[in-house]
Amino acid sequence: MELKKNQVLFLSDAQIKELVPSETVLKLTEKSFEEYAKGNAVNPVKLHLPAYPKYEGYVNSMPAYLTDLDIMGAKIVSVYRDNAQCGLPSTIGTIVLHDPKTGKPYALMNGTYVTSARTGAVMGVMAKYCAKKNAKSLTVIGAGAQGFSAFHMICLALPGIEEIRVVDIKDAAQDHFIAEAKKLFPDKTYLKFKDIQEASADADLVLSAAGGERPLLADIQFAKGATVLDVAETYGGTFVKRFDKYVGDFKECLVERINDDAKHHCEATGAPYDGLELSDVSAEIGKIIIGEETGRESDDEIVLASSVGMGIQDIIVAHEAFEKAMEKEVGTVLDF
């Protein structure tokens, strides 16, 4: 397949999912972190457009450029927590890829699967580099789509995980999660829990993929050597200081985003503001990967890791989808 100068390739969510399997997303996500840490990426702080207090949601603009790989593009993504009430996913993304030489767009694609998969993959990469040696148990808090994606990627990154503890207030969600998980990893042990503390007390890894009016992990006690992976909630400086290390992806953006969300939460609930400082972030995952910064230093440390998300992850996965689509002649060619 070839594109003319005035044409772009459109790819649907389903097509991208077929073209780029989870294992590839995991590898590409780790590669993007490496490139960023080496200085081979332009990844501005995302432009955050909140719709609250009128609506419980926001839209982010995330341009990025991987200079050595010569991949450029941008994602526009919305996150609206109540979308399930109108039959829509809470996260909806659109990705445009541009030719770095001319700025011409050459691909337009649904970014919803890419967002979910690479967000899960970030947790997988963080688990790989932050978990203690021979970690065996994983607690998943939140049996929804994001919890499942992150669980999948963590198990790909750490195949030695043996026991999965699934926490959710809905029995049906737990049953669905476990049924689907057994299709991917039939040899693991799956347990259902309702109490977060009980499920987390001696877990080697704890994945938080659910939110609430009050942070779900605020009062949870973790075992020595635990790695806590947060994909869903916002925690302030007081919570972060409970840990021996706090690992992030993009310090400046992570702190800005957490503080913006914390201010909104304070305005909505009257709770005291508990901001985060750049100095609270011990290391960035990319620099841990390339050996420039230190993450876990012993099997007794309790490590927190979270991510704000980076456009470089979206465009590297989107570009892979484009390359495979051109090779397999998949997608719809549109006049631009």
C-alpha positions in Angstrom: 0.0 0.0 0.0 1.2 3.5 -0.8 -0.2 6.9 0.2 -0.3 9.9 -2.1 0.8 13.3 -0.9 -2.8 14.4 -0.2 -3.8 11.2 1.7 -3.8 9.9 5.2 -4.4 6.4 6.6 -7.2 5.9 9.1 -7.1 3.0 11.5 -9.8 1.9 13.9 -9.4 0.7 17.4 -10.1 -2.9 16.5 -7.5 -2.8 13.6 -4.8 -1.4 15.9 -5.4 -4.1 18.5 -4.9 -6.7 15.8 -1.8 -5.1 14.4 0.0 -4.4 17.7 -0.2 -7.1 20.4 0.4 -6.5 24.1 3.9 -8.0 24.0 4.9 -5.4 21.3 3.3 -2.5 23.2 5.3 -3.5 26.3 8.6 -3.5 24.4 7.9 -0.2 22.6 6.9 1.5 25.9 10.2 0.5 27.5 12.0 1.7 24.4 10.3 5.1 24.6 11.4 5.5 28.2 15.0 4.8 27.1 14.9 7.3 24.3 13.5 10.0 26.7 16.1 9.3 29.3 18.9 9.5 26.7 17.7 12.9 25.5 16.4 11.6 22.2 12.8 12.9 22.7 10.8 16.1 22.8 7.9 15.5 25.2 6.3 18.8 26.4 4.3 18.9 29.6 0.8 18.0 28.4 -1.8 20.7 28.0 -4.5 19.9 30.5 -8.0 21.3 29.9 -10.3 20.5 32.8 -14.1 20.7 32.3 -14.9 20.7 36.0 -16.8 21.8 37.9 -19.4 21.8 35.1 -18.5 18.3 34.0 -16.4 15.6 35.7 -13.8 15.2 33.0 -10.9 16.7 31.1 -9.1 16.8 27.7 -5.3 16.6 27.3 -3.2 17.5 24.3 0.0 15.4 24.1 2.4 16.2 21.3 5.7 14.3 21.1 8.7 13.8 18.9 11.2 10.8 19.1 14.2 12.5 17.4 16.4 9.5 16.7 13.5 7.3 15.6 12.1 10.2 13.6 8.5 9.7 14.8 6.3 12.7 15.4 2.7 13.1 16.4 0.1 14.1 18.9 -2.7 12.6 20.9 -5.9 14.4 22.1 -7.4 12.3 24.8 -10.5 12.9 27.0 -11.1 11.3 30.4 -14.7 11.4 31.7 -15.4 9.2 34.7 -19.2 9.0 34.2 -19.2 8.0 30.5 -20.3 4.5 31.3 -23.8 6.0 32.0 -24.1 6.9 28.4 -22.5 3.8 26.9 -19.1 5.4 26.2 -15.6 4.5 27.5 -14.3 6.8 30.1 -11.1 7.4 28.1 -11.3 8.3 24.4 -8.3 9.2 22.3 -7.4 10.4 18.8 -3.8 10.2 17.5 -2.4 12.0 14.5 1.1 11.1 13.1 3.1 13.8 11.2 6.1 13.6 8.9 8.9 15.3 10.9 10.4 16.7 7.7 7.3 18.5 6.4 4.8 18.4 9.2 2.3 16.7 6.9 -0.1 14.3 8.7 0.0 10.8 7.3 -2.1 8.8 9.8 -5.2 9.4 11.8 -6.3 6.7 14.3 -8.4 5.9 17.3 -6.2 6.2 20.3 -8.4 4.5 22.9 -6.7 1.0 22.7 -3.3 2.6 22.4 -3.9 4.7 25.6 -5.2 1.7 27.6 -2.5 -0.7 26.4 0.5 1.7 26.8 -0.8 2.8 30.2 -0.9 -0.8 31.3 2.5 -1.3 29.7 4.0 1.6 31.8 2.9 -0.4 34.9 4.6 -3.5 33.4 7.8 -1.6 32.9 7.7 -0.1 36.4 7.0 -3.5 37.9 10.0 -4.9 36.0 12.4 -2.4 37.3 10.9 -1.6 40.8 9.7 -5.0 42.1 11.9 -7.0 44.5 13.6 -10.1 43.3 11.4 -13.2 43.0 8.1 -11.3 43.5 5.3 -13.9 43.5 2.0 -12.1 44.4 0.1 -9.3 42.8 -2.9 -7.5 44.2 -5.1 -5.8 41.6 -7.5 -3.2 43.1 -10.2 -2.5 40.5 -11.3 -5.2 38.1 -12.1 -2.9 35.2 -10.4 -2.5 31.8 -7.5 -0.5 33.1 -6.8 -2.9 35.9 -6.9 -5.8 33.5 -4.6 -4.1 31.0 -2.0 -3.4 33.7 -2.3 -6.9 35.2 -1.7 -8.3 31.7 1.4 -6.2 31.2 2.8 -6.8 34.7 2.5 -10.6 34.2 4.3 -10.3 30.8 7.0 -8.3 32.4 7.3 -10.5 35.5 6.4 -14.1 34.4 7.3 -15.4 37.9 4.1 -13.9 39.4 2.1 -16.9 40.7 -0.8 -15.5 42.7 -3.3 -12.8 41.6 -5.6 -11.2 44.2 -8.5 -9.3 42.7 -10.3 -6.6 44.7 -13.5 -5.1 43.6 -16.9 -4.1 45.1 -18.7 -6.0 42.3 -18.7 -9.8 42.3 -19.5 -9.8 38.5 -16.5 -7.7 37.8 -14.2 -10.0 39.7 -15.6 -13.1 38.0 -15.2 -11.5 34.6 -11.7 -10.4 35.3 -10.6 -13.9 36.5 -12.3 -15.7 33.6 -10.5 -13.5 31.1 -7.2 -13.7 33.0 -7.3 -17.5 33.0 -7.4 -17.4 29.2 -4.1 -15.6 29.2 -2.4 -17.1 32.2 -4.1 -20.4 33.1 -1.4 -21.6 35.5 -1.7 -18.8 38.0 -3.8 -18.8 41.2 -6.7 -16.3 41.4 -8.3 -15.2 44.6 -11.2 -12.7 45.2 -11.1 -10.1 48.0 -13.4 -7.4 49.2 -11.0 -5.8 51.7 -8.0 -3.9 50.3 -5.9 -4.2 53.5 -6.4 -8.0 53.6 -5.5 -8.4 50.0 -2.4 -6.0 50.2 -1.0 -6.9 53.7 1.7 -9.3 52.4 1.5 -8.8 48.7 4.7 -8.3 46.7 3.0 -5.9 44.3 -0.1 -3.9 44.7 -1.7 -2.3 41.6 -4.3 0.5 42.3 -6.6 0.8 39.3 -9.7 2.2 40.9 -10.6 5.5 42.5 -13.0 6.7 45.2 -14.1 9.8 47.0 -11.2 9.3 49.3 -7.9 7.7 48.1 -8.3 4.0 48.5 -4.7 3.3 49.6 -4.5 6.2 52.1 -4.5 4.1 55.2 -3.3 0.8 53.8 -0.2 -0.8 55.4 2.1 -2.5 53.0 4.6 -5.3 53.6 8.4 -4.8 53.5 9.6 -5.1 50.0 6.2 -4.2 48.4 6.0 -2.3 45.2 2.8 -0.2 44.9 1.8 0.7 41.3 -0.7 3.5 41.0 -2.6 4.1 37.7 -5.8 5.6 38.9 -5.5 7.9 42.0 -3.9 11.2 43.1 -1.9 11.2 46.3 -0.2 14.1 48.0 3.2 14.6 49.6 2.2 13.1 52.9 1.3 9.8 51.4 4.3 9.7 49.1 6.7 10.3 52.0 5.5 7.0 53.6 7.6 5.2 51.0 11.3 4.6 50.7 11.3 5.5 47.0 8.8 7.2 44.7 9.4 6.5 41.0 7.7 8.5 38.3 7.8 8.8 34.5 8.1 12.6 33.8 8.7 14.6 37.0 7.5 18.0 36.0 4.3 16.8 34.4 3.6 14.3 37.1 3.9 16.9 39.9 1.9 19.5 37.9 -0.9 17.1 37.2 -1.2 15.7 40.7 -1.3 19.2 42.2 -4.0 20.3 39.7 -6.1 17.3 40.6 -5.5 17.8 44.3 -6.7 21.4 44.1 -9.8 20.3 42.4 -10.4 17.7 45.0 -9.9 20.2 47.8 -12.4 22.7 46.2 -15.0 19.9 45.7 -14.7 18.3 49.1 -13.2 20.9 51.4 -10.3 18.6 52.3 -6.9 20.2 53.1 -4.5 20.7 50.2 -1.5 18.3 50.3 0.7 19.2 47.4 3.6 17.3 45.8 7.1 18.7 45.2 9.6 17.8 42.5 11.9 16.6 45.3 9.3 14.1 46.4 10.0 12.1 43.2 13.1 9.9 43.8 13.8 8.9 40.3 12.4 8.7 36.7 11.8 5.2 35.3 13.7 5.9 32.1 16.8 6.9 34.0 16.6 3.8 36.1 16.4 1.7 32.9 19.6 3.3 31.5 21.4 3.3 34.9 21.5 7.0 35.5 19.3 7.0 38.6 18.7 4.5 41.4 15.4 2.8 42.0 15.0 -0.1 44.5 18.2 -0.7 46.5 17.1 -3.6 48.7 14.3 -6.2 48.9 13.1 -4.5 52.1 12.3 -1.1 50.6 8.7 -0.2 50.0 8.5 1.5 46.6 5.7 3.6 45.1 5.6 4.1 41.3 3.1 6.1 39.3 2.8 7.6 35.9 1.1 10.7 34.3 1.5 9.3 30.8 3.7 10.6 28.0 3.0 11.3 24.3 6.1 9.4 23.2 4.5 6.2 24.3 1.4 6.9 22.2 3.3 7.8 19.0 5.7 4.9 19.2 2.9 2.4 19.4 0.8 4.3 16.8 3.7 4.3 14.4 4.1 0.6 14.8 0.4 0.2 14.0 0.9 2.4 10.9 3.9 0.4 9.7 2.1 -2.9 10.1 -1.0 -1.6 8.5 0.9 -0.5 5.4 2.6 -3.8 5.2 -0.7 -5.8 5.5 -2.8 -3.3 3.6 -5.1 -2.6 6.5 -7.1 0.6 7.1 -8.9 3.2 5.1 -7.2 5.7 2.9 -8.7 9.2 3.1 -8.1 12.3 1.0 -6.8 15.1 3.3 
